[in-house]
Amino acid sequence: MDEDCDVETIGGVLEDDVARSILVHARTEALSASTLAERCDVSTVTIYRRLETLREHDLVAASTVPESDGNHYKVYRTNVRRLTVALTEEGFELDIERADTPADRFTRLIEEM
């Protein structure tokens, strides 16, 4: 398990109301930061801070949407299908089932270059 994906770290991220709201709203469709700000009823600055944290732990994925006028913007989608905490003899074990595969993440990285 990745050090950044331990129970305490992810629990701390999910403790935040705005982070949880982002994950819920972006679960079924990719949304821009401004749309997330509207739906979560917070400022875009707050959304960007939470998105940064969620991206650090691979809980949301970003994609770039090209516009015909040459401007591009990012949309964000929840990258978690299931999160499970199990009690073991050694303590707690966290398992995160991601929505996209490492190949999907690599493709997105190349596309954003």
Solvent accessible surface area in square Angstrom, and as a share of the most:
residue,aa,sasa,rsa
1,M,150,0.67
2,D,89,0.46
3,E,152,0.68
4,D,77,0.40
5,C,14,0.08
6,D,44,0.23
7,V,38,0.22
8,E,137,0.61
9,T,45,0.26
10,I,1,0.01
11,G,38,0.36
12,G,39,0.37
13,V,15,0.09
14,L,45,0.22
15,E,134,0.60
16,D,43,0.22
17,D,96,0.50
18,V,22,0.13
19,A,3,0.02
20,R,102,0.37
21,S,30,0.19
22,I,0,0.00
23,L,23,0.12
24,V,107,0.61
25,H,60,0.27
26,A,0,0.00
27,R,161,0.59
28,T,97,0.56
29,E,77,0.34
30,A,44,0.34
31,L,9,0.05
32,S,23,0.15
33,A,5,0.04
34,S,61,0.39
35,T,40,0.23
36,L,0,0.00
37,A,8,0.06
38,E,139,0.63
39,R,109,0.40
40,C,19,0.11
41,D,129,0.67
42,V,48,0.27
43,S,62,0.40
44,T,57,0.33
45,V,93,0.53
46,T,23,0.13
47,I,0,0.00
48,Y,122,0.46
49,R,137,0.50
50,R,58,0.21
51,L,4,0.02
52,E,107,0.48
53,T,48,0.28
54,L,0,0.00
55,R,100,0.37
56,E,112,0.50
57,H,21,0.10
58,D,33,0.17
59,L,1,0.01
60,V,3,0.02
61,A,14,0.11
62,A,1,0.01
63,S,49,0.32
64,T,58,0.33
65,V,45,0.26
66,P,94,0.59
67,E,73,0.33
68,S,126,0.81
69,D,105,0.55
70,G,52,0.50
71,N,97,0.50
72,H,112,0.50
73,Y,95,0.36
74,K,76,0.32
75,V,16,0.09
76,Y,11,0.04
77,R,110,0.40
78,T,14,0.08
79,N,2,0.01
80,V,29,0.17
81,R,163,0.60
82,R,151,0.55
83,L,58,0.29
84,T,61,0.35
85,V,72,0.42
86,A,43,0.33
87,L,138,0.69
88,T,48,0.28
89,E,174,0.78
90,E,161,0.72
91,G,27,0.26
92,F,130,0.54
93,E,91,0.41
94,L,11,0.05
95,D,85,0.44
96,I,28,0.14
97,E,69,0.31
98,R,51,0.19
99,A,39,0.30
100,D,21,0.11
101,T,73,0.43
102,P,95,0.60
103,A,69,0.54
104,D,64,0.33
105,R,69,0.25
106,F,126,0.52
107,T,70,0.41
108,R,46,0.17
109,L,103,0.51
110,I,85,0.43
111,E,129,0.58
112,E,63,0.28
113,M,178,0.79
